[in-house]
Amino acid sequence: MNTPKSWSIDENTKQLVIKPEDETDYWQRTHYDFQHDNGHFLFQEQHGPFQLKTKVHLHPLHQYDQAGLYIRFDADNWVKASIEFMTEGENKLGAVVTKQGFSDWSTQPIGDDVTSISFRLSYIDPVCYIDYSLDEINWYQIRIGHLPMVPKTVPKVGLYACSPIKAGFSAAFDYLEIHSISDDRTKVYG
C-alpha cells in the first residue's frame, strides 16, 4: 500500500530497505486535526488471532521519522508501533491506536542512541498487545489497546515506514514473522 519510490533488498544484509517519501504518515484527527493515510505499508491479510514481529534499524534525519509494525482494518481503525526520531531529546517508542477515525498516541522515551529495536504485535479480537525488545529475548509491554474487528474486513498486517516532515531517511527491516496464535489471552506473553 502506497509503495515508496525507493525500496530494495540489501545484497549483503538481506534487509528490506525503505526510503519513505515526503509528508507520509498514518494519523487521524486527534490534537492536530489533520488526517494522513499515505504511509508505506508492506502487508498480508491475516485471519484469526495472530502475532507479528520484526527488527527495524532506523537511519533518521527529520522529526518523527518512524518505522515499525502496522495492523490495519481500514483508514479509521488501525494500530501502529514504532520507534520515532526526535530532533531534540530522546527517541520515542510510539504506539498509536486509531478507532472510529481518531488516533490515540502513547509514547515513552527510548534514548537518542537507540535506533535498532524489535517489535511484537499480538492481536486477539478485540485486544492488541504491543511489545518491544532490545535483544529479542526480553520483551517489554508498551501498550494493550482495544481495537475491535471491523465487520466484513480482514486485517492487513505488516511493516510500515513514514517520513511525516521530509524525505531522506531509511529504515531497514531484518525480517517479518507472522503466525497464528491461540485465542487464550493468558498465553500472549508466554
Salt bridges, closest charged atoms under 4 A:
ASP25 OD1 - LYS80 NZ 3.04
ASP37 OD1 - ARG72 NH1 2.72
GLU45 OE2 - LYS156 NZ 3.91
ASP76 OD1 - ARG29 NH1 3.94
ASP104 OD2 - ARG143 NH2 3.00
ASP131 OD2 - ARG120 NE 3.19
ASP174 OD1 - HIS57 NE2 2.89
GLU177 OE2 - LYS53 NZ 3.93
GLU177 OE2 - HIS179 ND1 3.51
